[in-house]
């Protein structure tokens, strides 16, 4: 199935809010993505299913990358043709702070889970962090969310600590995870191999 990954624009907000509410129904207060798009330290990506469209037009022509381009090294990527009325199936975001890329969100529609889109978005987010000159990446994940912890561990995130009672809805603990230096040879080789594996899986 062909997918596109590109930066989020304001016309995407309604769909992103749908996915956010589905993935994080108890999160309070809910994220304000309109405000996030004006936040200079925030950077968001969306994943789109190029086989589906929506009724509302995309007013702004975004910079887009083909599905496979995020699996290629940066210098081999090519811009793909504009595809209007895109159906968004997932999104991710980071905050850039003093050389750290902090992952704020990564979510995929339930009907699209299990297809490798979470990994595709995570690779795109790692690539984006590297392009923004981040030294490393961090995130918090619910202690009960073992699926997400497994995905992050696969991509080089390791547990660094615990934030007790971090989540306001149920006072659940958050696991703090962080990567090695993004430019370290071992990390880059690890991501390169995972990129190749995912490319074969999604071919």
Secondary structure, 3 states (H helix, E strand, C coil): CCEEEEECCHHHHHHHHHHHHHHCCCCCCCCCHHHHCCCCCEEEEEEEEEEEECCCCCCCCCCEEEHHHHHCCHHHCCECCCCCCEEEEEEEEEEEECCEEEEEEEEECHHHCCCCHHHHHHHHHHHHHHHCCCCEEEEEEECCCHHHHHHHHHCCCEEEEEECCCCCCCCCCEEEEECCCCCCHHHHHHHHHHHHHHHHHHC
